[in-house]
Amino acid sequence: MSEINALSFVKMFLHLAKYPELAVNGVLLSARTDSTNEEVDSSSYLHFVDCIPLFHGVLSLSPMLEIALSQ
C-alpha cells in the first residue's frame, strides 16, 4: 500500500499545470513505516512525503537523471 502527502500531490500537479505540453520528470521521496492496521496483509507501506521536479521536456533521461540523483 502507499499514500501520498497532500503537499507533494499539489506540487506535482502544479508543475503539470504550468507545463501542460511537456513531460515533467522528477522524484517522489517516501518514508517507510510499519503498518498498525490488522486488516492489511503487508507488514509495511510507503508514505510519499515530497515531490522534487527535476526537468521538463522530452529528453534522453539517462544522463540527466544520473546527474540529478548524484547531487
VMD Tcl script that builds the backbone (N, CA, C; Angstrom):
set m [mol new atoms 213]
animate dup $m
set s [atomselect $m all]
$s set {name element resname resid chain x y z} {
  {N N MET 1 A 0.833 -1.183 0.000}
  {CA C MET 1 A 0.000 0.000 0.000}
  {C C MET 1 A 0.873 1.240 0.000}
  {N N SER 2 A 0.298 2.318 -0.435}
  {CA C SER 2 A 1.014 3.592 -0.412}
  {C C SER 2 A 0.015 4.730 -0.277}
  {N N GLU 3 A 0.500 5.842 0.213}
  {CA C GLU 3 A -0.299 7.063 0.275}
  {C C GLU 3 A 0.627 8.230 -0.018}
  {N N ILE 4 A 0.038 9.326 -0.478}
  {CA C ILE 4 A 0.837 10.488 -0.873}
  {C C ILE 4 A 0.397 11.699 -0.060}
  {N N ASN 5 A 1.369 12.457 0.404}
  {CA C ASN 5 A 1.138 13.665 1.166}
  {C C ASN 5 A 0.426 14.688 0.277}
  {N N ALA 6 A -0.482 15.460 0.842}
  {CA C ALA 6 A -1.240 16.441 0.058}
  {C C ALA 6 A -0.330 17.502 -0.559}
  {N N LEU 7 A 0.699 17.941 0.163}
  {CA C LEU 7 A 1.606 18.959 -0.365}
  {C C LEU 7 A 2.388 18.442 -1.567}
  {N N SER 8 A 2.863 17.209 -1.502}
  {CA C SER 8 A 3.602 16.656 -2.643}
  {C C SER 8 A 2.673 16.406 -3.828}
  {N N PHE 9 A 1.443 16.025 -3.568}
  {CA C PHE 9 A 0.455 15.823 -4.628}
  {C C PHE 9 A 0.165 17.139 -5.347}
  {N N VAL 10 A -0.032 18.203 -4.577}
  {CA C VAL 10 A -0.319 19.518 -5.153}
  {C C VAL 10 A 0.889 20.042 -5.923}
  {N N LYS 11 A 2.093 19.865 -5.369}
  {CA C LYS 11 A 3.308 20.322 -6.051}
  {C C LYS 11 A 3.472 19.629 -7.402}
  {N N MET 12 A 3.184 18.332 -7.440}
  {CA C MET 12 A 3.307 17.570 -8.675}
  {C C MET 12 A 2.322 18.082 -9.730}
  {N N PHE 13 A 1.081 18.291 -9.348}
  {CA C PHE 13 A 0.078 18.725 -10.314}
  {C C PHE 13 A 0.200 20.200 -10.689}
  {N N LEU 14 A 0.758 21.029 -9.824}
  {CA C LEU 14 A 1.013 22.416 -10.216}
  {C C LEU 14 A 2.090 22.489 -11.293}
  {N N HIS 15 A 3.103 21.635 -11.209}
  {CA C HIS 15 A 4.109 21.596 -12.271}
  {C C HIS 15 A 3.511 21.065 -13.566}
  {N N LEU 16 A 2.617 20.107 -13.464}
  {CA C LEU 16 A 1.944 19.605 -14.661}
  {C C LEU 16 A 1.066 20.679 -15.289}
  {N N ALA 17 A 0.412 21.484 -14.465}
  {CA C ALA 17 A -0.452 22.541 -14.990}
  {C C ALA 17 A 0.359 23.688 -15.594}
  {N N LYS 18 A 1.545 23.956 -15.044}
  {CA C LYS 18 A 2.367 25.045 -15.559}
  {C C LYS 18 A 2.956 24.704 -16.921}
  {N N TYR 19 A 3.279 23.440 -17.139}
  {CA C TYR 19 A 3.865 22.985 -18.403}
  {C C TYR 19 A 3.008 21.868 -18.998}
  {N N PRO 20 A 1.799 22.168 -19.474}
  {CA C PRO 20 A 0.917 21.092 -19.949}
  {C C PRO 20 A 1.398 20.414 -21.226}
  {N N GLU 21 A 2.243 21.082 -22.000}
  {CA C GLU 21 A 2.695 20.498 -23.261}
  {C C GLU 21 A 3.956 19.653 -23.090}
  {N N LEU 22 A 4.564 19.656 -21.902}
  {CA C LEU 22 A 5.817 18.939 -21.676}
  {C C LEU 22 A 5.647 17.840 -20.634}
  {N N ALA 23 A 6.489 16.853 -20.734}
  {CA C ALA 23 A 6.541 15.824 -19.693}
  {C C ALA 23 A 7.337 16.373 -18.515}
  {N N VAL 24 A 6.891 16.087 -17.309}
  {CA C VAL 24 A 7.598 16.506 -16.104}
  {C C VAL 24 A 8.230 15.269 -15.489}
  {N N ASN 25 A 9.546 15.303 -15.317}
  {CA C ASN 25 A 10.267 14.190 -14.713}
  {C C ASN 25 A 10.775 14.618 -13.352}
  {N N GLY 26 A 10.656 13.720 -12.384}
  {CA C GLY 26 A 11.098 14.055 -11.045}
  {C C GLY 26 A 11.167 12.838 -10.158}
  {N N VAL 27 A 11.282 13.105 -8.875}
  {CA C VAL 27 A 11.448 12.054 -7.880}
  {C C VAL 27 A 10.404 12.236 -6.792}
  {N N LEU 28 A 9.794 11.144 -6.369}
  {CA C LEU 28 A 8.925 11.142 -5.197}
  {C C LEU 28 A 9.729 10.598 -4.025}
  {N N LEU 29 A 9.811 11.365 -2.940}
  {CA C LEU 29 A 10.516 10.926 -1.743}
  {C C LEU 29 A 9.518 10.289 -0.796}
  {N N SER 30 A 9.915 9.180 -0.184}
  {CA C SER 30 A 8.980 8.470 0.678}
  {C C SER 30 A 9.628 8.093 1.994}
  {N N ALA 31 A 8.780 7.808 2.958}
  {CA C ALA 31 A 9.203 7.284 4.249}
  {C C ALA 31 A 8.490 5.958 4.447}
  {N N ARG 32 A 9.241 4.954 4.829}
  {CA C ARG 32 A 8.647 3.639 5.036}
  {C C ARG 32 A 8.311 3.486 6.514}
  {N N THR 33 A 7.059 3.129 6.793}
  {CA C THR 33 A 6.616 2.957 8.175}
  {C C THR 33 A 5.940 1.612 8.326}
  {N N ASP 34 A 5.940 1.098 9.542}
  {CA C ASP 34 A 5.264 -0.165 9.819}
  {C C ASP 34 A 3.767 0.059 9.898}
  {N N SER 35 A 3.026 -0.885 9.373}
  {CA C SER 35 A 1.572 -0.789 9.366}
  {C C SER 35 A 1.021 -1.254 10.705}
  {N N THR 36 A 0.086 -0.487 11.278}
  {CA C THR 36 A -0.552 -0.889 12.524}
  {C C THR 36 A -1.963 -1.409 12.281}
  {N N ASN 37 A -2.413 -1.351 11.045}
  {CA C ASN 37 A -3.751 -1.823 10.699}
  {C C ASN 37 A -3.720 -3.336 10.531}
  {N N GLU 38 A -4.541 -4.063 11.293}
  {CA C GLU 38 A -4.536 -5.521 11.250}
  {C C GLU 38 A -5.175 -6.067 9.983}
  {N N GLU 39 A -5.996 -5.262 9.300}
  {CA C GLU 39 A -6.672 -5.729 8.093}
  {C C GLU 39 A -5.738 -5.779 6.892}
  {N N VAL 40 A -4.632 -5.061 6.941}
  {CA C VAL 40 A -3.692 -5.009 5.830}
  {C C VAL 40 A -2.762 -6.209 5.924}
  {N N ASP 41 A -2.626 -6.953 4.815}
  {CA C ASP 41 A -1.789 -8.144 4.806}
  {C C ASP 41 A -0.307 -7.813 4.821}
  {N N SER 42 A 0.104 -6.748 4.162}
  {CA C SER 42 A 1.524 -6.411 4.116}
  {C C SER 42 A 1.962 -5.815 5.448}
  {N N SER 43 A 3.243 -5.976 5.756}
  {CA C SER 43 A 3.757 -5.517 7.041}
  {C C SER 43 A 4.151 -4.042 7.026}
  {N N SER 44 A 4.223 -3.422 5.860}
  {CA C SER 44 A 4.604 -2.018 5.797}
  {C C SER 44 A 4.015 -1.366 4.549}
  {N N TYR 45 A 4.055 -0.046 4.515}
  {CA C TYR 45 A 3.565 0.682 3.349}
  {C C TYR 45 A 4.446 1.899 3.114}
  {N N LEU 46 A 4.339 2.470 1.928}
  {CA C LEU 46 A 5.102 3.662 1.570}
  {C C LEU 46 A 4.250 4.903 1.778}
  {N N HIS 47 A 4.859 5.921 2.351}
  {CA C HIS 47 A 4.199 7.209 2.535}
  {C C HIS 47 A 5.031 8.251 1.793}
  {N N PHE 48 A 4.535 8.737 0.643}
  {CA C PHE 48 A 5.255 9.728 -0.148}
  {C C PHE 48 A 5.123 11.085 0.529}
  {N N VAL 49 A 6.256 11.674 0.904}
  {CA C VAL 49 A 6.247 12.904 1.688}
  {C C VAL 49 A 6.644 14.146 0.898}
  {N N ASP 50 A 7.304 13.986 -0.253}
  {CA C ASP 50 A 7.700 15.154 -1.035}
  {C C ASP 50 A 7.867 14.775 -2.494}
  {N N CYS 51 A 7.751 15.767 -3.345}
  {CA C CYS 51 A 7.907 15.611 -4.788}
  {C C CYS 51 A 8.945 16.628 -5.246}
  {N N ILE 52 A 9.961 16.152 -5.971}
  {CA C ILE 52 A 11.005 17.044 -6.463}
  {C C ILE 52 A 11.021 16.985 -7.985}
  {N N PRO 53 A 10.459 17.994 -8.660}
  {CA C PRO 53 A 10.532 18.037 -10.120}
  {C C PRO 53 A 11.970 18.320 -10.546}
  {N N LEU 54 A 12.474 17.551 -11.505}
  {CA C LEU 54 A 13.863 17.714 -11.935}
  {C C LEU 54 A 13.982 18.486 -13.237}
  {N N PHE 55 A 13.226 18.092 -14.257}
  {CA C PHE 55 A 13.299 18.785 -15.533}
  {C C PHE 55 A 12.035 18.542 -16.328}
  {N N HIS 56 A 11.827 19.385 -17.340}
  {CA C HIS 56 A 10.635 19.335 -18.177}
  {C C HIS 56 A 11.060 19.090 -19.612}
  {N N GLY 57 A 10.277 18.299 -20.313}
  {CA C GLY 57 A 10.546 18.085 -21.728}
  {C C GLY 57 A 10.823 16.640 -22.054}
  {N N VAL 58 A 10.895 16.374 -23.342}
  {CA C VAL 58 A 11.177 15.027 -23.833}
  {C C VAL 58 A 12.668 14.955 -24.125}
  {N N LEU 59 A 13.387 14.272 -23.274}
  {CA C LEU 59 A 14.835 14.172 -23.395}
  {C C LEU 59 A 15.261 12.733 -23.161}
  {N N SER 60 A 16.476 12.443 -23.516}
  {CA C SER 60 A 17.059 11.169 -23.120}
  {C C SER 60 A 17.294 11.239 -21.616}
  {N N LEU 61 A 16.642 10.393 -20.862}
  {CA C LEU 61 A 16.619 10.542 -19.415}
  {C C LEU 61 A 17.876 10.061 -18.709}
  {N N SER 62 A 18.606 9.136 -19.258}
  {CA C SER 62 A 19.718 8.533 -18.532}
  {C C SER 62 A 20.773 9.530 -18.053}
  {N N PRO 63 A 21.390 10.339 -18.915}
  {CA C PRO 63 A 22.446 11.240 -18.420}
  {C C PRO 63 A 21.939 12.297 -17.445}
  {N N MET 64 A 20.804 12.918 -17.744}
  {CA C MET 64 A 20.294 13.977 -16.874}
  {C C MET 64 A 19.828 13.425 -15.535}
  {N N LEU 65 A 19.222 12.243 -15.540}
  {CA C LEU 65 A 18.754 11.649 -14.297}
  {C C LEU 65 A 19.920 11.236 -13.414}
  {N N GLU 66 A 20.977 10.705 -13.989}
  {CA C GLU 66 A 22.159 10.338 -13.208}
  {C C GLU 66 A 22.790 11.560 -12.552}
  {N N ILE 67 A 22.877 12.664 -13.271}
  {CA C ILE 67 A 23.450 13.889 -12.703}
  {C C ILE 67 A 22.557 14.434 -11.597}
  {N N ALA 68 A 21.249 14.434 -11.802}
  {CA C ALA 68 A 20.323 14.971 -10.804}
  {C C ALA 68 A 20.336 14.145 -9.525}
  {N N LEU 69 A 20.418 12.835 -9.637}
  {CA C LEU 69 A 20.385 11.981 -8.451}
  {C C LEU 69 A 21.731 11.887 -7.752}
  {N N SER 70 A 22.819 12.250 -8.411}
  {CA C SER 70 A 24.136 12.162 -7.781}
  {C C SER 70 A 24.413 13.337 -6.850}
  {N N GLN 71 A 23.625 14.397 -6.918}
  {CA C GLN 71 A 23.881 15.579 -6.087}
  {C C GLN 71 A 23.121 15.547 -4.806}
}
mol reanalyze $m
mol bondsrecalc $m
mol representation Tube
mol addrep $m
